[in-house]
Structures are given as C-alpha cells and as structure tokens.
Amino acid sequence: MRWGLRPRGPGEAALAAAWNLWVPPRLPCRPRWRGTTGSLLVRSVTGASNQPQNSSNGSYRDTVLLPQTSFPMKLLGRQQPDTELEIQQKCGFSELYSWQRERKVKAEFCLHDGPPYANGDPHVGHALNKILKDIANRYHMMRGSKIHFVPGWDCHGLPIEIKVLSELGGKAQNLSAMEIREKARSFAKAAIEKQKLSFIRWGIMADWNNCYYTFDGRYEAKQLRIFYQMYDKGLIYRSYKPVFWSPSSRTALAEAELEYNPEHISRSVYVKFPLLKPSPKLASLLDGSSPVSFLVWTTQPWTIPANQAVCYMPESKYAVVKCSSSGDLYILGADKVTSVASTLGTTFEVISTFSGVDLENGSCAHPLISERESPLLPANHVTMTKGTGLVHTAPAHGMEDYSVAAQHNLSTDCLVNEDGVFTDAAGPELQNKAVLKEGTDAVIMMLQAAKNLLKEEKLVHSYPYDWRTKKPVVIRASKQWFVNITDIKTTAKELLKKKKK
C-alpha cells in the first residue's frame, strides 16, 4: 500500500511496514519450455519433480502455481477483528492524518464534513458517506495536497428528540423540557462515541482529536453571532405562508425532509360547486331551467372547508354538459367530458362549449357553507391532466392556492392546528378531528348531507411523508422564519466564480 509520495517524517516506518505487508512474494519456481511439443514443465510450490504429471491419476494439485503468503485462507471467530487491528497498527492508519499535515506542501484541500445525526448506531449509510469522503481526501493527498478534514456531529433537532422520546415512552409526559433536553444530550454523547469508534476502525483519515459538535457552547455562540449578522442585514424575516407540516412531529418541514410514499391511499372526491353568479357569456348559454354546478375533483377532501375560490385555465375550452342520469347541468373542461362521465358511471350530453376566459367575474357557492361565495379565478397551475379542469382553492393548504389568494386578496385563514386537527373555527362538526383520519370522514359525510358529493373513490398515489416519523404530512399556513437568499445570491455566485479561477 503506497500513498503515491515518498514517506517522510513520523509515518515513514509505518508506511514501509504497510508496503512490506502487502507485497506478494515471488513464485518459488520458474516455468520453462522443453522439447518440440511445447509441453510446459513446472516446479510445484511444494517441491514436486520436473517430470510431466500424469493426468490419469487426477493429480493436478501440484501443477497449480500460486504465490506463497502467510495470510490464512479463512479467519474464524476473533481472528478477523484481531487481524484488522493488527493491519491498522502496522500500516499506521492513525498516524496518516498528522503525517500528511506535517508535509511541506503549498496546496491544501479542505473537505467540510456534513455531519451525521448523533441519534443511533453506525450503519451502512454512515459507511458509504465516510468512505466516499475518504476516497476523495486520499486522492487529493496522493496528488500532492495537504488535507484538512475535521469530522463533526449534528447533536440538535428532532431526530435525537424523537429517539429519546420513543425510549422514554409514557415517562416523557412527566418530564420537563429541560430534563428531556438533558437526556437527549446524554443520548447524543453516547451515539457519538459509538459512531466515532467505528469511523476510526474503518480507517477514515481525519482529525479525530479536534472534532466539532453542534451542542458545544463555542459552536453555538458562533452560530448566534452569524445569525445576528444575517438579521442585522435584513436577511431574516417572518412570514405567514403555507408550508409542509408534520402533525406527527408538530413542526414545519423543508422539501429535503420529505419522503414520498408511492403506495399512499387518499380518498378522492368529485364535488359539486353550485353556480351562484354566472358570467355574462355563461348566462347567455344557460336557459335557467336546470341547476348548474361546477365539477371539482380533489384528493384532499379535508381542505374543502377552507375553500375560497375555484380556479380555471383561461386558454382552455370548457363545456356545459347535461347528465343523463340526473338531468343536472355541469361545467367542466371540454377535454375531460368523456373520462369524467365514465368515472361517474354515466354519460354527458354536451350542450355548449366556451373559452375559459368567459368564466371571468363569475362565482359559485361553497359546497358546505351555502352562504359563502367562491369566486371563479384564472390560474396558471390548473391543468387538464387530471381531474375536471377546475381546481378547488384553499389558500391555507396549498402553495399555488396561496399565490392566487395573494393576487386576489382572498382569506388565508387556517382551520388546522399543529397537531393536524381541526380548530374550533372549522365548526362543531369538525372541531378536534384529525384531518387525515376522522376529519376526512366528517367532511365527506357533510358533502353527502349537502347533496354535493357525486363520487368518492380510493386513489393510490405518491404522497409526502415525514422522513423521521414515516407518517404523512399536510400543507398548512403558519408563521415561520425564513432567510431571504435573493439578496445574497448574486454575491454568492461571484464568490464561486472567483474560487474556480
């Protein structure tokens, strides 16, 4: 095992030992050709004669030439870990980092270690992460650079807290916040020691004497100073926006903290939004003899109580159809007439078609709150790929919905609390019900009672889950702190360009 550089300093003896340990010995024989037949005479590793072997007796073992080695063919029991430690000691793995730091070279390669969570035993994910980094570091070292690699651990956050709470079980309810934090700190320390010993055992070249830990007071003080500088420059702000929210963790989640479950089952519904105020164009197409409703499809029935509008595509074609089974008139995307009728188990007769822009200034009634008016609004996020070409809009429970609300000054009140439960503002029929469970049941029953539910069906689709708890998330509006990266993006790009040069 060579490092690609001539060893100097305290690691020289260790590296020489490593090389001698791995150099294969020369073969103890030299094959030569004899006679005109080209037969090969060999000397076996056990000192057999030079005479050709007779294949009839099946003795081919002595003709196989292998290098002699002191390594056993198999390591049993404690032999394997003992041999690993012996190799590490002879090769000077623990001295390699300090040795290469003492070399007099100008080039330096710094790899910042994205720290693992201190929330459990080391596993194959840790091995992949650390070994890949070690490969990069050793490559640059062999290219003549001095390596700067300080490993660390993330000792804060929900991964550790959730692990501690799961171990405490019901006892956690009787502990104060400070007591839980202290137990989390002790748990993190124990996990760090286990992981650190494994990383060293794997031969990872790093500055193991100066690791960093996010719960260290000095580290936290630096974080607070930097945070204040960001705040002082106006980069930190608080805003009320819809975010991914985990009821199981009671916290907001970033996109990177989501896992998508392709086998999630939602209860999708086709809902009627009765026409309340037709636009001038739409009024000219209707004779008023039959009730008219907009058909809307959603996979999240629990968001319907928070509905504030119905959105359409301005450039698309829409149709007024007559249902053969009920005689009611419905409005939906012209491209969706056949597929929606098939799903509902009926047929539609197209009465007339019109452009989406002709819906402007119209409105419909809320399917659960008849006295509430839901305006018809244009939106770019509406598509004809799924559903009916009309989208139910709840600004507190969707990013695109929130954008529409901001443009048209719609209410963004949220009816769901941090536990994923309906608040009292949702009404007595929904209050204290979990939105993804009994809350959905209650909303569907309310739609049935209002005679605005056309169909309910189960839908298997990809849905975001909390990567920590492995449970589904929701989107809910809440006050959160954000970093305004727009103001620093230009400067960051310029610095990166300078670094490349």
Order of alpha helices (4+ residues) and beta strands (2+ residues): alpha-beta-beta-alpha-alpha-beta-alpha-beta-beta-alpha-alpha-beta-alpha-beta-beta-beta-alpha-beta-beta-beta-beta-alpha-beta-beta-beta-beta-alpha-alpha-beta-beta-alpha
